[in-house]
Amino acid sequence: MPADLPAATAPDSGDHPPPRTGAGPRTRRALGRLAAVLARTVAVFVPVFLVATFVTFALRSLSGLSPARLQLGEEATPEAIARVEAEWGLDRPFLTQYGDWITGVLHGQLGRSWSNGADISTLIGLGLGVSLSIAFLALLLGGVLGFLLGTLAALKPRSLLDRGVTGFVTVFSVMPAFVVGIVLVTVFAVGLGLFPSAGYVPLAEGGFGPWLSHLILPALALSFDVVADVARQLRSGLIAAYRENYVTGALVRGLGPRRIFFGHVLRNALGPALATLGLKFPALVGASVVTEWIFGLQGFGRFANDSAQSGDVPAVQGVLVVSIALVVSFNLMVNLVLARLTPASQRGV
């Protein structure tokens, strides 16, 4: 073997350290962003929750509502009213009542209904499954249709297609859900017989087909507003993203239109559309009371309306707690998705 063997061909002793890939710092930065999102969410949730529940208790005290009025009627004697209120613990100081209720909420106990004495957690759970199913399906339908329409409009701005899509989603946005629901029932349930006109079949009892067939019409009625908002936000975001310098740089480097769209433009334009979905989901759950009446569904929105109408304060307070939890949970998920997908969030912008 020659003595002057090149170093490049010399056998490797195996003592060289492995190349550094930078995966560790990137992982730590990603975990740091997620921790920051969680911390901001908790910092907002705690004061909002405390203020909202405290105000609800204060309004109850000022309103003069009492379980005795529901159980004994307006002709009840003061002695009878005092006896019933003592049974419910309403003769104690206000802050003591509030502290006991908050302690129960932290343990998953929302109290008992003034109307029938039933456990409020159980009552809310029965209706929440219906409303969550409708809201998720409406959000899925609205998000997919809004994404398609917004993308079509943004690819050819100020064209006939753009004007047509803009006009179409504008009509969608001004159509009330109860009008859309009546039309859908008349056409697809009564006229064509394609879907049931009312009722609900749980997924665990009837299977996927019956469950979906009972939800598709109410979800479609609620999705119109979601379609319009997502399409508008995505169109504006895509048009603004196509004007950025990084698109020109990508074209100069020879990247194709599809790679530019999915790798650069879409990721930067998704933020407002995803934020819109985060705001829409709690609204869909809480504002579906009219749609639930049209389709004969006993959901969360209808339970909240019935509780407010009857003056069942513990039930209304339970609805408030669940609504706050839904808002915070879904917005947390949206923030986590934004932190993962959008480049601005990854840079900490």
N, C-alpha and C positions, 0 to 999 in steps of 0.2 A: 504494500500500500504506500503511495507517495506520502512523504512527510508533510508536504504543503497542501494537505486536503482542505478545501474551502470550508469555512465555518458553517456555511449553509447546509452542507451535507453531513456534518458531524452528528453523531447520535445524540438524541435529547436525553439528558439525565433524569428528566421528570421533576426537577426541583424548581421549575419556574412557576410563579403564582398564576392562577387562572386569570384570564382577562376580566376586567371590571365592566360589568354591563350597566351599572347605574340603576338596576331594578330596586335595590334597597331604598335609596333616597326617593325614588318615584313612589314607592309604596307608602313610605312615611308621609310624603306630602299628600297623597290621596287620603290616607287615614286622618291626617290633620284637617283636611277640608271637610270630611264627613263629621268629625268631632265639632268643628266650628258651626256647621249647619245644625247639629243637634243642640248645641249650647244656645244658639240664637232662638231656636224654636221653643226650648224650655223657658228662656228668658221672656218670651212673649206670652207663652201659654199660662204661666203661673199667675201673673197679675191680672190678665184678662179673666181667667177662671174665678179668681177670688172676688174681683169687682162685680162680675156678672151674677154670681151666686148671692153675694151680699145685697146687691140691689134688688134681686128677686125677693129675698126675704123681707127687705124693708118695704117693698111695695105690697107684699102680702099683709104686713102689719097695718099699713095705712089704709088698705082697701076694706078692712073689716071682715074679710072672708073667713069662714069657720066651718069645720066639718059638721057642727051642730045644725047649721042652716041647711046642709044637704040632707042630713039624716032625720031631723025633726020638723023641718019646714019653717015657714015664717011665723007661725003661731006659737012657737016654743016659748016656754017660760024662761026667765033669767036663770033660775035654779037648774033647769034641765040643760041649758046651754053651758053653764059653768061645769056641770058634771061631765058632759061629753068632752069639753075642751081639756079638762083635767085628765081624762082617759088618754087623750092624744098628746099630753105633755105640753099643751099650749099655755098653761098657767105659769110656766117657768119664765125667767128672764130671756129676752130676745137673744142675747149673745150666747147664753147657755144652749138654747135651741139650735142656733146656727153652728156652734162648735160640735154638738152631738151629730148634727146632720152631715157636716163635712167629714167627721171621723167615719161615719157609716159609708159615705161615698168612696173614701179612700180604701175601704174594705169591700167595695163592690155592692153595697147595699143602698138602694135608692129610696127605701121607705115603703109605706103602704098607701094605697089609694084611699082618698076620703070617700069616694063614691061607693065602693064595694069591699074595701079592706084587702084587696088582692095585692100581691107583691108587684111593685112597679117595674122592677127589672124583668120579671116574666112577661108582663103586659107589653113592655117596649120590645122585648125580644121577639114576640110573635109578629109584630108589625114591621120591625126593622129588617127582617129577612126579605120581606116582599119589596120594600122600598129600595133596599140596597141592590137587589137583583135588577129592578127596573132602572135604577140610576146607572149601574155599571154597564148595562146593555145600551142605554141611551148614550152614555159617554163613548162607548166603543163605536156605535153607529155614527154619532156626530163627529167623532175624531177622524174616522176613516173617510167619510164623505167630505168633511171640511178639508182634510189634507189633500184629497184628489182635486177638489174644486180650486183651492188656493194655489196649488202647484200649476194647474192648467192656466189660471189667470196670470200668474207671475211669469211663465215662460214666454208669453207674448203680450207684454204690457201695452195698453192703449189700443189693442186690436179689437176686432169684432168679438172674438172669443172672450177677451177680458171684460168687455162691456156686458156681454151676455151673462157671464158668471157673476159679475158684480150685481147686476139687476136681479138675478135669480136668488142670490143669498140675501139681498135686501128684502125681497118678498118673504123669504123664510123667516127673517128676523122679526117681522111685524105680525106674524100669524100667531094668535093665542093658542096655547096648548089645548085648551078645552074645545076650541073650534076644530082644530086638526083632529082631535080624538073623536069627535062626533062624526066627522067626514070619514075617517078610517073605519069606524064601526059600521056606518051606513054602507060603505062600498065593499070592504073586504070581509066583514063578518055577516051582515044581513044580506047584502046583494050577491056576493060571490061565494059565501060560505067557506072561505079559506082558513079563517081563524075564529076562535071562540070570541064571543062578544063581551064576556065578563068572567070573573072568577080567577082563581089562582090554584095551581097544583104544585106543591113543594117538590123540589128536585129529588129528595130522598124517597118520596112516596110514588110519584108517577113516572120518574125517569126524565131523561133530557128532552125528548120530543114534546110531551105534554107541557112540561115546564116552559120551554121556549115558545111554544105556540100561544100560551096565555100571556106572555110578556112582550111579544114582538110589537103589537099595536100600541100599548101604552108607552113603551120605550121609544118607538118611532115618533109618537106625538111629542114627547119631551125633547127629542134630539134636534128638532128644527133650529132652535135657538143656538145650540152648540155648533151645528154645522155652519151657521152664518158667522159666528164669532171666530171660530177656528180658521175658516177660509179667509176672512178679512185680515186676521193677524198674520197668518202664514204668507199671504200674498204680499203684504207690506214688508215683512221681514225678508222674503226672498228677493224682492226688487231692490231693497237697500243693500243686501249682501252682494248681489251681482255688480254693484257699483264700487265695491271696495278694491283696493290695490292688489290684494292677494289673488283675486280672480284674474287680473291682467298678468300677474306673475305666473300663474298656473298655465295660462294660454301660451305665454312665451316659452315655458318649459316644454310645451307640446302635449300637455295633458288633454284627454278627451273630454267632451261635454258631460258625459255620464259620471266620470271620476271627479270632475270639478263640482258637479252638483251634489253628489252624495258625500264626498270627502271634505268639502270646504263650505259650499254655500248653505246646504241644508243644516249642517250642524250649527252654523252661526245664526240661522234664521229661526230655529225651533224654539228659542227661549220664550217669546211672547205667546206663542200658540200653546206651549205646555203650561205656562202660567195661567192662561185662560181656562184650561181644563181643570187646574187646581182650584180655581174659583167656582167653576160651574158644578162640580160634583156635590159639594154640600148643599148648594141651592137646589139641585135636582132632588135630593133626598127630602129636603124640608118643604119645597114648594110643589110637591106632587099631589097635594090634597084634592084638587079639582079633578085631575086625571084619575085618581083612585076612585072618586065618586062615579065618574063616567063608566069606568070599567069594573065597578063592583069589587074593589080591592080594599081590604082592611090593612092599610100600611101605616108606616110611621107618621106621615103627614096627616093622615086622617085621625090617628090617635091623638096627635098634638092638638088638632083643631077641636076634637070632641072634649078633650080635657080642659082646654081654655074656655069653651062654651059653658061647661058645667061648673066651672070654678074649682076644679080639682087641683089645688095648688101643689101638693107633692108630686103629682103626675107631670105638671108643667115644669117643675124644677128638675125632674128626671129627664124630661125631653131636652131641657137646656144643657144638662151635663153631657148627654150623649151627643148633642149637636156640636158642642165645643170639642169633644174628643174626635168626632168625625172631621171637623175642619182642620184641626191640628194634625191629625194622622195623615190625611190625604195631602195636605200641603207639605208635610215633611217628606212624603214619598216623591212629590214633584220636585222639591228642592234637591233631593238626593240624585234624581235622574238628571236634572239640570247640571249639577256639579260634575256628573260623570260624562255628559254628552257635549256640552257647549264649551268651546275653547276658552271663552272669556272667564267662565267659572273656574276652569282648570288653572288659569293664570292668576286666580285670586282677584279678578276685576270685579 
